[in-house]
């Protein structure tokens, strides 16, 4: 007799898509608000975006229970940092903290796929993209989640920058204006929603610039 093994997993994938675009003096971070499991929609109004610091915003797809645990951990670390240094963490510093946090859990990883966007110390937009165990890279734009395979080719076509291996190094930020970047984000989500059943309902957009943080919303397909 063959033994039956229970096919249980501690992880789930709740779907959804995240996008971030860095500009010369702004950063746009966006995600849809649908949360699913299998072919069921759990909620149509769930934010995948978390403001970690004044100039650092995290968007995460994957297993949302792990995402919440990760956000809670980062918030606690950031509070300790503020008490010790009497200032907020910069976006590149938060990027390193997130990488260290994910790598520390590499043997039982957070099933979270993250995009961190914000402004660096010069006020320039920055985007950091991650895998589940902390490998990260600073890029001009990125996407994670169930719709990323549809969104990345679109962004590559519109924004592809020269290889960072070229010398002299070329800045990865997009030449688009802030309004153009927001329009592009709305377009890629409208397109991805047509083809990915896990992306939809509503689009939440966070814009960071010298004036602060601004939120925008757009309705997506609900079927």
C-alpha positions in Angstrom: 0.0 0.0 0.0 1.3 3.5 -0.9 1.2 6.1 1.8 -1.1 9.1 1.4 0.6 12.4 2.0 -1.4 15.5 3.0 -0.8 18.2 0.4 -0.8 21.0 2.9 1.3 24.2 2.5 1.8 27.0 5.0 1.7 29.5 2.0 -1.0 30.8 -0.2 -0.8 33.3 -3.1 -3.3 36.0 -2.9 -2.5 37.5 -6.3 -2.5 41.1 -7.3 0.1 43.3 -9.1 2.4 46.1 -8.0 4.3 48.6 -10.1 6.8 51.4 -9.3 8.5 54.0 -11.6 11.3 56.3 -10.5 11.6 59.8 -12.1 14.1 62.6 -11.8 12.2 64.2 -8.8 9.3 61.8 -8.1 8.4 58.2 -7.6 5.1 56.5 -8.5 4.1 53.3 -6.7 0.8 51.6 -7.6 -1.1 48.3 -6.8 -4.5 46.9 -7.4 -6.9 46.2 -4.4 -8.2 42.7 -5.3 -7.2 39.9 -2.9 -7.9 36.4 -4.1 -7.3 32.7 -3.2 -7.7 30.2 -6.0 -10.7 31.2 -8.0 -12.4 33.1 -5.1 -12.2 36.8 -4.4 -11.7 37.4 -0.7 -12.1 41.2 -0.9 -12.1 43.9 -3.6 -10.8 46.6 -1.4 -7.4 45.5 0.1 -4.5 47.9 0.0 -1.1 46.3 -0.9 0.8 49.5 -0.3 2.4 50.5 3.0 4.1 53.8 3.8 7.2 52.8 5.8 8.7 56.2 6.1 8.2 59.7 4.7 10.2 58.9 1.6 9.8 55.1 1.4 6.7 53.2 0.3 6.4 49.4 0.0 4.1 47.6 -2.4 3.9 43.8 -1.9 2.1 40.9 -3.6 2.2 37.2 -2.6 0.9 35.8 0.7 -0.7 38.7 2.4 -0.4 37.2 5.9 3.4 37.1 5.4 3.3 40.6 4.0 1.5 42.0 7.1 4.1 40.2 9.4 6.9 41.7 7.3 5.4 45.3 7.4 5.0 45.0 11.2 8.6 43.9 11.6 9.9 46.8 9.4 7.7 49.3 11.2 9.2 48.2 14.6 12.8 48.4 13.2 12.1 51.8 11.8 10.8 53.0 15.2 14.0 51.8 16.9 16.0 53.6 14.2 14.2 56.9 14.8 14.8 56.7 18.5 18.5 56.0 18.0 19.2 58.5 15.2 16.4 61.1 15.7 15.5 61.0 12.0 13.5 59.0 9.5 15.2 56.2 7.5 16.0 57.1 3.9 14.7 55.0 1.1 18.1 53.3 0.3 18.6 52.5 4.0 15.1 51.0 4.1 16.0 49.0 1.0 19.0 47.5 2.8 16.9 46.8 5.9 14.3 45.0 3.8 16.9 42.9 2.1 18.5 41.9 5.4 15.1 41.0 6.9 14.1 38.8 3.9 17.6 37.1 3.9 17.4 36.4 7.6 14.2 34.4 7.0 15.6 32.6 3.9 15.1 29.1 5.3 11.4 29.7 5.9 10.9 32.8 3.8 8.2 35.4 3.8 6.2 34.6 0.7 6.2 38.2 -0.3 7.4 39.8 -3.5 8.2 43.4 -2.9 8.8 46.7 -4.7 10.1 49.6 -2.6 9.9 53.1 -4.0 10.7 56.5 -2.7 13.2 59.4 -2.9 16.9 59.2 -2.1 19.0 61.8 -0.2 19.3 63.9 -3.4 15.5 64.0 -4.0 15.8 61.7 -6.9 13.3 58.8 -7.4 14.5 55.3 -6.6 12.9 51.9 -7.0 14.2 48.7 -5.5 12.9 45.3 -6.6 13.2 42.0 -4.6 12.9 38.3 -4.7 11.5 36.4 -1.7 14.9 35.9 0.0 16.3 39.4 -0.2 18.2 39.7 -3.4 17.6 43.3 -4.6 18.5 45.8 -7.2 18.0 49.5 -7.8 16.1 50.0 -11.0 14.2 52.7 -12.9 11.0 50.7 -12.8 9.7 47.4 -11.7 6.6 45.2 -11.3 5.8 42.2 -9.0 2.8 39.9 -8.6 0.5 37.9 -10.7 0.3 40.4 -13.5 4.0 41.3 -13.7 4.6 39.0 -16.7 2.2 41.1 -18.6 3.3 44.5 -17.2 7.1 44.2 -17.4 7.2 43.8 -21.3 5.0 46.9 -21.6 7.2 48.9 -19.3 10.3 47.6 -21.1 8.9 48.8 -24.4 8.1 52.3 -23.0 11.0 52.9 -20.5 13.9 50.5 -21.3 17.1 52.2 -20.1 20.6 51.2 -21.1 22.3 48.4 -19.2 23.8 49.4 -15.8 26.9 47.5 -16.9 27.8 50.1 -19.5 30.5 52.6 -18.7 30.1 55.4 -17.9 27.1 54.4 -15.9 23.7 55.8 -17.1 21.0 56.9 -14.7 18.1 54.4 -14.5 15.4 57.0 -13.8 12.8 57.5 -16.5 12.7 60.7 -18.6 8.9 60.8 -18.3 7.2 63.7 -16.4 5.2 62.8 -13.3 1.9 63.1 -15.1 3.1 60.9 -18.0 4.3 58.2 -15.5 1.0 58.2 -13.7 -0.8 57.8 -17.1 1.5 55.0 -18.0 0.8 53.2 -14.7 -3.0 53.5 -15.3 -2.5 52.2 -18.9 -0.5 49.1 -17.8 -3.0 48.2 -15.1 -6.0 48.6 -17.5 -4.2 46.3 -19.9 -3.2 43.7 -17.2 -6.7 43.6 -15.8 -8.0 42.4 -19.1 -5.8 39.3 -19.0 -5.1 38.5 -15.4 -8.0 37.3 -13.2 -6.1 38.1 -10.0 -5.7 41.8 -10.8 -8.6 44.2 -10.8 -11.3 46.1 -9.0 -9.5 49.3 -8.1 -6.0 50.9 -8.6 -4.3 52.7 -5.8 -1.5 55.1 -6.8 1.0 56.8 -4.4 3.1 59.7 -5.7 6.1 60.8 -3.8 7.8 64.1 -4.6 9.3 67.2 -2.9 5.9 68.4 -1.9 5.1 65.1 0.0 2.9 62.2 -0.6 -0.3 62.1 -2.8 -2.8 59.4 -3.4 -4.8 58.7 -6.5 -7.4 56.1 -7.4 -8.8 54.6 -10.6 -11.6 52.0 -11.1 -10.6 48.8 -12.8 -12.6 45.9 -14.2 -14.5 44.0 -11.5 -15.2 40.8 -13.4 
